[in-house]
Amino acid sequence: MIFKSVLDARPYPEPQLTGEQWGELAPRQIRLADLSTIRSTLDLNALLASDSTFFGDIFAHVIRYQGKLYLEDGLHRAVRAALQGRTSLHARVLEITD
């Protein structure tokens, strides 16, 4: 199994960060097995596109909420990493507290 779990919705409040604010968070390495994804479907065009990060952040976006890690954005990056045999990826992590 690639992820800790696969969800269909966020169990946390939607983050209100702009792309610039996400960019201010330093990326760090996250194990795929520690992540729960909030999306149960993947757009194959995004996965297979050679320029999938050309217009966006090259790092996945992860939310830490109640001690758990959730993949907010970057499902295609995480799946691509797993297909390449990697067990982790670099992500920007935002802590959300109650």
Residue pairs with C-beta under 8 A, 6 or more apart in sequence:
1 33
2 32
2 33
2 78
2 79
2 82
3 32
3 33
3 35
3 36
3 37
3 71
3 78
4 33
4 34
4 35
4 36
4 68
4 69
5 36
5 37
6 36
6 37
6 40
7 36
7 37
7 38
7 39
7 40
7 70
8 38
8 39
8 40
9 38
10 38
10 63
10 70
10 72
11 38
11 65
11 70
12 63
12 65
12 66
12 70
12 96
13 96
15 63
15 72
15 94
15 96
17 94
19 56
19 57
22 57
22 61
22 92
22 94
23 57
23 92
25 92
25 93
25 94
26 92
27 59
27 90
27 91
27 92
28 90
28 91
28 93
29 88
29 89
29 90
29 91
30 60
30 62
30 69
30 88
30 89
30 90
30 91
30 93
31 87
31 88
32 78
32 81
32 82
32 86
32 87
32 88
32 89
33 87
34 69
35 62
35 69
35 70
35 71
35 78
36 68
36 69
36 70
36 71
37 70
37 71
37 75
37 78
38 70
38 71
38 72
39 71
39 75
42 75
42 76
42 79
43 76
46 52
46 75
46 76
47 76
47 79
47 80
52 76
52 77
53 77
57 73
57 74
57 92
59 74
59 77
59 90
59 91
59 92
60 71
60 72
60 73
60 74
60 77
60 78
60 89
60 90
60 91
60 92
61 71
61 72
61 73
61 74
61 91
61 92
61 94
62 69
62 70
62 71
62 72
62 74
62 91
62 92
62 93
62 94
63 69
63 70
63 72
63 93
63 94
63 95
63 96
64 70
64 93
64 94
64 95
64 96
65 95
65 96
66 98
69 93
71 78
71 91
72 94
74 89
74 91
77 89
78 89
81 88
81 89
